[in-house]
C-alpha cells in the first residue's frame, strides 16, 4: 500500500502557484513610488506647463500646470487611490507656479526643484558627518526596525554608503538643472527634470534597500537569530 504524498508547498492553490499564503511579493523602488502611474502623474504638469508656455505664454502655462495637477488629484480621489502623493504634487506645482509668476519667467517654474534638492543634499551630507545617516533613519522608521543599527559600526557604514548615494543624486540634479537654468534652456530643463526624477531616485533606493537588508541580517545574526556566516 502506497503512502499518501504530502502536498507540495509549490503546488498551485488559492494563493497561486508557488506562493506562500500571507507573503506578498516585494515591490521594486519604482513600485513603491507609485509605479509608472506615479511617474506619469509627475510628468504631466511639467509637460503641460512647457507646452502651454510655448503656445500661449507664461500666464496660460501657470494656469494649465495647476489645472492638470488639480485634475490628477480629483482623478485619484475618484479612483480611490492614495491622495497624499497627489496632494503633495499639487502643492509642489502650486509653489513652482507661484515662483514662476513672481519671477516672470518660465524657467522660474523649476527653481523650487533646484532649491529643494540643494537643501536635501546638504542635509543628507551633514547627517553622515554627524554619524546619523538619514538613509538609516528613514529605513528604520519605514521598516519598523528602529535605530538598533546605530550601535553596529558596519551597519552605519552601509547606511553611510546609501546616504552618500542619495547625496550624489541630489548633487547631480542641482548641477545639471542649475546649468540649464542659467542657460535659459527651459525645454531641456523640463526634460532633465523628468529624466533625473524617478529614474535616478529609483537607482539610489536600490542602494538603500541593499543597506537595509545587509544591516538587518547583521542585527539578526548578532542577536543570535541566525548564523553570523550568512551575513
Secondary structure, DSSP 8 states (H G I E B T S, - for coil): --------TTS--TT-TT--TT------HHHHTTHHHHHHHHHHHHHHHHHHHHHH-HHHHHHHHHHHHHHHHHHHHHTT--HHHHHHHHHHHHHHHHHHHHHTSGGGGGHHHHHHHHHHHHHHHHHHHTT--HHHHHHHHHHT-TTGGGG-HHHHHHHHHHHHHHHHHHHHHHHHHHHHHHTT-HHHHHHHHHHTSHHHHHHHHHHHHHHHHHHHHHHHHHTTSS-GGG-
